[in-house]
Amino acid sequence: MPPTVLVVEDDEILRFLTAEAITLLGVSVMDCASADEALPMLESSSSIALVITDICMPGSMDGLELAKVIWSRWPCLPVIVTSGNRAVPHGLLPSHAMFLRKPWAFDALLQAVRKYLPA
């Protein structure tokens, strides 16, 4: 069974395009529009191998707060944090995480995804 990437992005068009691009790598993609929707998906699926989350989203927590929950509950799960209007200070992210500034090129996204997925 191929690994699954969870895409958490409130912009519907960007969420769709991100998911479509990642499927080119031969992985499964699950997607949702908020951190509030992402947590139940993480709790119910053992196949999620990577989470990509936008920082600025509606709901009870933003993407950075979601990433912190992931690192406390699933410490080995890698996370790619992305934003076009917020930055993540160097040193804030653990070694199995990265910040990808929007707008990113699809090549940069796919390269980042490949870095964290099992070969």
C-alpha positions, 0 to 999 in steps of 0.5 A: 500500500502506498504511503499517504500524504495529508494536505491541510489547506483552507484554499480549495483550489490550492488544496486540489492542485497540491493534492493532484501534484503529489499524486504524480509521485504515486502516493495516496492523498487525503485532504481537508480544509482545517486543523480541526478536520485533520486531527480525526483523520490522523487519529483514524489512519495509520497510513499517513506518512507526511502532513503538509499544512498551511499556517493561516487557516480558520478553526480552533487552531492554525497549521503551526498549532496543528504541527505542534500537536502532531509532534507531541502525539506522533513524534516521528511523523514529518510535517511540511509547514507552508505559508505566504504571509507568515514565516517560521523562525529558524530553529523552531521546527524539528529535524523532520519538518520544514517550512516551504514559503508560498508561492512555491513551485511544484518542483519545490513541493515535490522535492520536499515531499520526496525528502520525507516519504519512505523510498 
